[in-house]
Amino acid sequence: MHLINFFVTLQQIDTKLITTMKQLALIIMLMVPMVALAQQTTVGGTIIDEKSGRPLPQVSVSAGRISVVTNEDGAFLLKLGDKPANITVSHLGYKTKKVALRAGETENLKIKLQPTTIQLREVVIRTGNPRDIVEIAIKKIPDNYSRQPELLKAFYRETAMKRKHFIYVAEGVEDMYKTSYTRGIGRDRVAIIKGRRLLSQKQGDTLGLKVMGGPVLPVQLDVVKNSELLLNQEDMDAYSYSWGTPEMINDRLQMVVLIEPLFSKEYALYHGKLYIDNERLAFTRIELSLDMSDKEKATRTMLVRKPFGVKFKPRELSCVVDYRYTDGITRISYLRNTFKFNCDWKKRLFSTSFTATCEMAVTDSQSEGVQPIVSRNSFDSHDAYYDKVEYFMDPEYWNNYNIIEPSESLDKAIRKLVSTYQRN
């Protein structure tokens, strides 16, 4: 699995190279003429809970095949070639809402979502073994998911926090080639189209440590396609299955199956929720959390390498994978992976807490005339994302690309890191 290389010792950064990059960027900015941009419609705003007024994160906002998700503040910005008649807003536990767009009223929208109340008549009482439903959903994967290769465009962001402060931010737009869901992930590839990163310049914020993650996570953590992760006979036998409370996604009833480790294995298992569409029997959402009862097993799963003298203490590894139904096909649409851990140093009284997050949102998909991403252009699982992308410089960097808008706290952190970088 790919490594998040978000902690780099400052000695690795060549100050002469940084100075040259700054000068070159300035020259390019002065030389490049103004270019007329193609007409573009932007739709933006904030999505909140109708009752509490609380901003809702990770809400899907779509216009046809183009989609984004809201950030931690409930904000979104959707960039489209043509002005759509409406947008569709959907979120777990809320009624799906279609919002009509009026001329001149496509920005600063305030959209309220109504929590879903499941009526008893909507619920099919399941009295059988919930594992049987999971087995049926697995057998129906070829019917519910794409049988042909597809090219997905996605936005990816990874961040690292030391205590409550951001010390690393990297983000990029990537192409993701996926073969038929009747095959495994062996030929699936990711290629970075454009990317940038920032690293704190404070010596105390750096740590030569690598944990699992990176832009290839959407390939490896596609639980439905990558059967080696969970949905195989050997691993499924290691879990107990029970019914959870039904939920609504996109106004469709979802069965919820809870999984818990049944016995111990040589590696750490997961606690999880599997959301299965009541009619289509397709997996629509998967939530997993690594079992932390055995810290050594959890460490082997999370940690790849650490400096000598540092004691790694795992606290959390959790993952959410969402799938969206469009044009008769269920596709991966969103992924969020969170690592939390502490590091102890010898001769230091207190440990330091770190949080690393990887987030991916599919913004578009293509199924016609799709060609595989050749190996030389793909992001390898052993590559370091830090080495593949450039520094933050241009405030209009993303231009026409659809991205996950940075939250207010992340935006402030980015401005602070950029300011510190420019002074050095």
Helices and strands as residue ranges (DSSP letters): E 3-4, G 10-12, H 15-31, E 41-49, E 60-63, E 66-69, E 75-80, E 86-90, E 97-100, E 109-113, G 120-122, H 130-139, H 141-144, E 150-162, E 165-178, E 189-199, G 203-205, E 210-212, H 217-220, H 233-236, E 239-243, E 247-249, E 252-261, E 270-277, E 283-290, H 295-302, E 303-305, E 310-326, E 329-345, E 352-366, G 375-377, H 385-388, E 390-391, H 408-423
